[in-house]
Amino acid sequence: MTILTIPEITALDAHGSWVRVPPELNVPLTDRVRRLIDTEPFRRLARISQVGLVSLVYPAALHTRFEHSLGVYRLALLILKRLAHDSRFAATVSKRDAELLIVTALLHDLGHWPFCHAIEDIRLPGIPNHESEAIELLQGSEMADLLRNDWSLRPDNVVRLLNGEAEDHSIKLLSSILSGPIDIDKMDYLFRDSFHAGVPYGRNVDQGRLIGSFCVNESGDALAITEKGKTAAELMVFARYVMFSEVYWHHAVRTATSMFQRLFFDLFDRLDMTTFFRSTEAEGIEQLRRLARGTATEKLAEGLFGPRRVLYKRVAQFSIMEEPELYRLLARRPYPELCGIADRLAEQLGLPYCSLLLDAPPVEKEVEIKIDVYYAKEQRYRPLENVSPVVRVMAREQFDDYVKRVRLFAHPDIAERLKNKATLTTILREWTG
């Protein structure tokens, strides 16, 4: 039971220092946690939005990665408190391992820069991933000293868990809690994004039931759920599906995302990357707007970030059900090729540069939900997808194909002239076949 003596876990039930995050959740703060979140790299997260361009469509979705990080940290404490009573978990995970999870949960988004995922999705050369940025911040700042002095942890062990680099069972098990099929990151962002966007989908997950069902899988190196958590897990899978369909890949959100990606694509050779990746969102936006002035991409920058919102309009859409052949030809195509196709189409139609944008599902697919369900009476584990038709349908590779579309967007001044989808489809099929 030594895990239960960790100060942050005992603080869950104590009347000590708290910070409140929506909706009415108490997050315990110990002195050593407070010192971490008061550092400059962590405070920067308070000025980076969690869902970026979503707020152009869902105006209340202005929450930050700072808030989300506190939410993930809180869930880590609740899960450790629950699993401390699991004999197999307690035999595998030491008190120091548990403290490593607590710290990594708190710092897991440290390397995020403004509009991080929209940039990562286009896979441009020289663009690092946010995990590598987190590594530099952990190893080259005051945080490294705090980890050693307050937690007796080496920064490279935090990095190892953050990157999922695991050899022994304990680190693999912790990694599945932090970044697995059903993990504390997804549990928080689905709920929190749904709450702030004002939609019900992510708030229907029964977090208490799910946490209460967590156990260790048969091989002892990953999280599993008991039979009692099966319905809660299904609700989470469904929530993820609907949040992608109705929020993250809502056509207007994707319009804004496409505008941003093309803006960044055209400017990234001129950007001061080091400054951009360490900037706040407001600083990053100012750098992009400044570079775009007087260029063809100025209309993109000002439409997104200027005094008047001007989003492009959807003029064509292709899904796995409608135009499946064209969808397969364009989905997961390298981003520079999509830009080239859109530019050629604009040129052929006599339209200005950057007046057409082609949006398609990125190369990397969403994570599949692969987790085992433990049936105590039979003392047997079964894959969730084998016992749940909901998961079988929604959580495999069809997930991406059914919630993500290929879309063609046009500047609003010319959108009405391009509603002849048959013509656009014919041209695109000729060029991509």
N, C-alpha and C positions, 0 to 999 in steps of 0.2 A: 504493500500500500504506500510505498515511499513517493510515488507520483502524486498522491493526494496532499503531500506536504509542500509541494511547490507553491511559493507565495502567490502567484497569479491565480492558481486554482483555488486555494483557500480563500482568496479575495472574492470569488464568485458568491460566497455565502456570508461575507463579512460586511460590516457597515464602514467601509473604508473610503478610499478615494475612487470616484467614478467619473466617467464622461458619458454623456447621453448621445446616442445616434438614433436616427429614425428607424422604425417607429417605436419610440419609447423603450429603447433597449439600453440597459446599463452595461457599460464596458469597464471592467475593473482596471485601475491603473496603480501599479506599484512604482516605487521610485525609479527602479531600473528601466521599466517600460517607458516611463515619462521621459527619462533622459534620452532614450532612442528616438521617440517621436518628436522631441524638441530639436533634433539635429537639422541642419540645413537640407540635406538630401531628402529626409522624410517630410519636412514641412513643404517642400516643393510639390508634393503630391496633393496638397490642399489647393493647388492652383492648376491642377490638371483634371479635367472632367473624366468621369468614368466611361461615359458612352459618347463623348465627342459630338459628332454631327447629328446625333439622334435628337438633340434639343431643338434643332431647326424644325422638327416635325412634332415632337412631344415637348412642349416648351418648359415643363417643370423638371425634365430630366437633366438637371444641372448638378447632380451630386458628383463628388470627387473620388479620386483613387485613395485619398486619405481616409475618407469615411468607409470605403469598401475594405481597406486594409484593416481598420479597427474591427469591422464585422467579421472578417476571416479569422483574425486573432481570437475574437470571442468564441467563435465556433470551435477553434482548436482546443480551447480550454474546456468547453462542454464535452467534446468527444473524449479528451484525455480523462476527464472526470468519470465518464461512463466506462471507458475501457480499462480503467484502473481496477475495476472489479472483475475483469475477465482474466482468469488465471493464465491462459496462454499468452495474452498480450503482456501481462505483467512480467511473465517469465522471459519475454523477448525484448521488451523496451525498458531501458533503465531510466532513472530519473534524469540523467544528463541527456539521454536521447529525447525524452519528452520536452525538456527545455529547449533543445535544438529545434523541435517542431514548432514550439511557441514562437521563438524568435523568427524562424523562417516564414511562418504564417504572417507575422506582422510585417515583414520586410519583402514579401514575395513580389510586390509591384514596384519596388524601388527603382528599377531601371526603365520604367515606362516613360516615354516622351510624348509630346502632344500628338494626338491622332495616330498613336502607335500602330494599332492593328490595321488601319487603312493603308499605312505605308508599308508594313511588313507584307501585306497580301500581294503587292505588285512586284516584290522580289527584285529590286534593282541592285546592280553590282555595287559593292562598297557600303551597303546599308547593313549595319549590324542587327542582331536580334536584341530584344530588350533584356534578355537574360544576361548577355555579355556586358551590357551597360550596368546592370545591377552588380556584376562581379567587380567592375572597376570602382564603383561607389563603395562597395563593402570593403575592398582591400586598400583603398587609398583615401580614407577619410577618418574623421573622429570615430565613426562607427566601429572601426576595427578595434580601437582601444576600449570602447565600451563593451564590445562582445567579450574581449579577453578579461577585462577587469570586473565587470558586473555579472557575467554569465559563465566565466571560465570556458568559453567556446572559441575555437579558432574560426576566423572568417572563411577559410577554405572549406570547412565542414558545412557551413551554411550554404555556400555556393554549391557544394556537392549535392545537398538535398534539394536545393532550388532547381538544379539541372537534372534531377532524377538519376544522377550517377551513383548507382548502388551496387554493392556486391554482397554485403551481409543482409540477413533477413530483417534486422531491425530497421535499417535505413530504407530498404524496399517497402516495408510496411508503412513507415512514416511517409514515404513518397506517395503511396497510394491514397493516403489521407489528404495530402496537400494537392496532388495533381493526378487524380485517377478517374475512373469512369463516373463515380459518384463521390465528389470531393468537396472540401469546405469552400474552395474558390467558387465553384458552380452554385453550391447551395446559397452562398451569399449574393452573388451577382444576379442570379435569376430573380431572387426575392427583391433585392434592392432596386434593380433596374425597373422591375414591374411596378414597385411602389411609387417610385419617382415619376415614371412615365404616365402613371394614372390608369394602368390596365390591370386586370385581375390575374392574368395567366400565371406569372411566376409566384404569386402569393398563395396559390392553392397547394403548394408543397407542404406536407405535414413534417416540418423539420424535427419536432420533438419525437414523433414516432420513428422517424428515420434514424436519428441519433441513438434512440433507445434500442434499436435493432442491430447496431453495428457489432460485428464480431471479427474474428480472424479467420481467413480462409484455410483450406485443408493443408496447404503447404506451408502456412505460417508466414508468408511474405507479402500479403496484401489484405486489404479490407474486404469483408463479406458482410452480408446481412442475414438476419434470421428470417424465418418464414413470416413473422409478424410485420416485417418491414417491406414486404413485397409490394403492397399497394402504394405505400409512400414512395418507393423507388419508381413505380410506374407513373405516378403523378409527376415526379421530377423529370422523367424522360419526356412526358407529354408537355410539361411546362417549357422545357428547352425547345421542343419542336415548335410550339406556338409562339414563343418569344422570338425565335428566328423568323418565322413566317410573318408575324404581325408587327414586330418592332425592328429588329436588327436588319432584316431584309425587306421591310416595307418599301414600296417602290419609291416614295419620296425621300426616305432615308438613303436609299441607294443612289438617287439622283444627286443628293448632296455629296455622298461619298465619291461618286464618279467624278464630280466636279473637282473635289479636293485632290483625288489621285492624279487627275490630268494636270492640275496646277503644280503639284509636287513633281511629277514626271518631267515637266518642261523646265522647272527651275532648279532641280536638285544639283546639277553641275555647278551652279552659281551659289548654292547655299553654303554657309559656314556650318558644316555638319556637326563639329564638336560643340559649337554654341547652340545649335538647334536642339540637339539631343539632350542637352542639360538645361534647356530653357523651360519656363512656365508656358502654359498655353497662350496667354496674351502676348508674351515675347515672341513665340514661334509664329503666331498670326501676323504680328507687326513685321517680322522679317520677310514673310512671304508676300504680304501686301506691298512692301517697299520694293522688292525685286520685280514684282509683276507690273508696276506702274509703267505705262507707255508701251507695254507689250500686248500681244494678242491674248495673253492669259489674264489680263487685268479684269476682264468681264467675269472670269471665274472667281478670282479673289474677292472682288467687290460684291458679287452676287451672294457669296457665302458670308463674308465678314464685314461688308460695308454697311452704311446706314440704312440701306433698303434691301431686304431679302429678295433675290431674283434667282429662283431655281429653274433648271432646265425642265422640259416636259417629256414625258414618255411618249414616243411615237410608234414603237414596235416592241413586242415582247415574245419570247420563245421559251417554251418549257419542254420538259421531257414528255408531256402529254400532247402539246401543240407543237408541231414542227420538231419532232424528236431528232431527226437527222441533222438539222441545222443547229439545234441545241448541242448535240454531241460534238459537232465540228468547232463550236466556239467556246464551250465550257472548258475551263482549266487550260485555255490557250495562254501562252506567255503574254504579259501585259503590253510590251512594246508592239507585238503583232496586232493586238486589239486597237491600239492607237493608230497604227498604220492603216488598218481596214477602215476605221472611222474617217480618217483624213482623206483617203482615196474616195470614199463615198461622198464626202462633202465636196471634194473637187469635181467629181463627175456631175454632181447636181448643181454646181455653180454657187456653192455656199462658202462663207468665210471660214478661215482656219479656226479650229476649236469650236465650231458651232454644232458639231455632232460628237457624241460620246458613246462608246460601246462598253457596256458593263456585263461581266460574266463571272460565274463562280470561280474563285481562285484555285490555284494548283492544289493547295493543301486542304484536305477534307476535314470536317469536324470529327471529333473523337467518337469512336463507337462505344456503346455502353456494354461493357463486358464485366460482369461481377457475379459472384456465386451467391446462391441462397442456401442457407443451412436449415435442414429439416431435422429438428432435435429428436423427434420420436424415432426416426429412421437412422439417425446419426449419419446423415448423407448430405453431400453438397451437390447442387445442380446449377448449371448456368442460368441466369435470369432469363436470357432469351429463349431457353428451352421450356420455361414454365409460364411465360408471359407472351401472349400474342401481341400485346401493345408494344413491347420492346422489340419483338421480332420484326415487326413492320416498320417501326419508326427509328430504331437505333442503329441500323446497319447502313450500308452505303447509300441506300435510297434517301436517307435523311437529306443529304445535300441536294440531290436531284429534285426533290419534291418541295423544298422550301426556297430554293434559290433559282432565279430565272436569268436568262440572257435578255438584256434590255438595251434598246437604242434610245438615247435621250437627245433632244434638240433644244437650242436656245428658244425661249418663248416667242421671240419675234418671228421665227420661221416654222415653229412646230405645226401650225395649222396646215401649212402647205405640204407637210410630209405624212399626212395620215393615210396615204395609199400604201398600206402594209404589203400588198401583193408585189408592188414594184420593188420595195426595199428588200423583201424576202428573196426575190429573184436575183437581184444584184449580189446580195450577201452569199447566196448559195453558189453562184458562179465563182466568186472570189475565194471561197473557203473549201470548195469541193476538191 
